[in-house]
Amino acid sequence: MPTSHPPGLTRRAALKLTAGAGLVLAAGGLGCNRLPSPEPKAAVFVAKATSYQADLRDILGRGLAELGLTAREIAGKRVLLKPNLVEPQAGAGHINTHPLVIGAAAEAFLSLGAASVTVAEGAGHRRDALLVLETSGLADVLVDAKLPFRDLNTGPVHGAANRGGWSRLGETLWLPDALGQADLVVSVAKLKTHHWAGVTLSMKNLFGVMPGVVYGWPKNVLHFAGIEPSILDINATVRPGLAIVDGIVGMEGDGPIMGEPVAAGVLVMGRVPAAVDATCCRIMGIDPAAVGYLRRADGLLGPIAAGRIEQRGENPATVRHDFALLDFVPAHKGLRLPPFSG
């Protein structure tokens, strides 16, 4: 059952208190996913990866070790990987999380003794999950690695208390039962700009956990409730325990679908999605404090200031690749990070 808060204390105030105390929320069976550490800094690992033919399993394994995710913590756990499969276009490696990244992540967790790894997604633009899997190329990886897939758009759902309270989604969020059956939910996102939210990274990727049978296609209810406040509510409630962002080839310009591919050559990962996304922004040449939902998440869902993030692996400044921003897109206004800024 969701953790309750004292009468008269708003959800937002309760969220502040629980985040500061480093407590665990048990919302609809999601208590396994930790709140950000009460320590002042959140660790984020950045690795160079020049192509999808690199040893991604080794890179992700090193990242897990840097973040303290060892066999002792993972052994016996049920892991759910949530990729970004927004649009099933053949050969469009800059739109969706690359299948090889998903396969490598599964291998990394299984090598640490995970009891199971399930891939799950509720694609926003297509109701035919098999079409999405086959066209994106993920179906082949799932078959070869014998990984189960759950369609989050259609499965049984349960109500969980909305732990954010920013949007007009109401007091209850309807979430797939598959989330509550996992011990660790991992957002495996894509490094992209976005024409409404500025950027779409690990936090925005959680739109795909919201079932289409409740929230429509392409998750229209979330759009009506406000994209940025919905991002905050969903992340405050689901609390993914890890974020991995595929930036080997990302998308710039008119994302999340119509933009152009950009070879950023990085994988970024961490336990605190807000800190991961802030680091991704800096790699993209974007000021995270200028992204509305990240600015509002700061201090509640994790740190975004450079001084409060412990960067491991590559320095974001050394792998910075300024993504193209569009003058005609209002969400891109004022996003550019000044040169040599942290």
HELIX and SHEET records of a PDB file:
HELIX    1   1 ARG A   11  ALA A   21  1                                  11    
HELIX    2   2 LEU A   56  GLU A   66  1                                  11    
HELIX    3   3 ALA A   71  ILE A   74  1                                   4    
HELIX    4   4 PRO A   99  SER A  111  1                                  13    
HELIX    5   5 ALA A  129  SER A  136  1                                   8    
HELIX    6   6 LEU A  138  ALA A  145  1                                   8    
HELIX    7   7 ASP A  177  GLY A  180  1                                   4    
HELIX    8   8 LYS A  204  VAL A  209  5                                   6    
HELIX    9   9 GLY A  212  TYR A  215  1                                   4    
HELIX   10  10 ASN A  220  ALA A  225  1                                   6    
HELIX   11  11 ILE A  227  VAL A  238  1                                  12    
HELIX   12  12 PRO A  273  ILE A  283  1                                  11    
HELIX   13  13 PRO A  288  ALA A  290  5                                   3    
HELIX   14  14 GLY A  292  ALA A  297  1                                   6    
HELIX   15  15 ALA A  306  ARG A  308  5                                   3    
HELIX   16  16 PRO A  316  VAL A  319  5                                   4    
HELIX   17  17 PRO A  330  HIS A  332  5                                   3    
SHEET    1   A 8 PHE A 149  ASP A 151  0                                        
SHEET    2   A 8 SER A 116  GLU A 121  1                                        
SHEET    3   A 8 ARG A  78  PRO A  83  1                                        
SHEET    4   A 8 LEU A 184  HIS A 194  1                                        
SHEET    5   A 8 LEU A 242  GLU A 252  1                                        
SHEET    6   A 8 VAL A 266  GLY A 270 -1                                        
SHEET    7   A 8 ALA A  42  LYS A  48 -1                                        
SHEET    8   A 8 ILE A 309  GLY A 313  1                                        
SHEET    1   B 5 PHE A 149  ASP A 151  0                                        
SHEET    2   B 5 SER A 116  GLU A 121  1                                        
SHEET    3   B 5 ARG A  78  PRO A  83  1                                        
SHEET    4   B 5 LEU A 184  HIS A 194  1                                        
SHEET    5   B 5 GLY A 198  THR A 200 -1                                        
SHEET    1   C 6 PHE A 149  ASP A 151  0                                        
SHEET    2   C 6 SER A 116  GLU A 121  1                                        
SHEET    3   C 6 ARG A  78  PRO A  83  1                                        
SHEET    4   C 6 LEU A 184  HIS A 194  1                                        
SHEET    5   C 6 LEU A 242  GLU A 252  1                                        
SHEET    6   C 6 GLU A 260  VAL A 262 -1                                        
SHEET    1   D 2 VAL A 157  ALA A 161  0                                        
SHEET    2   D 2 THR A 172  PRO A 176 -1                                        
END                                                                             
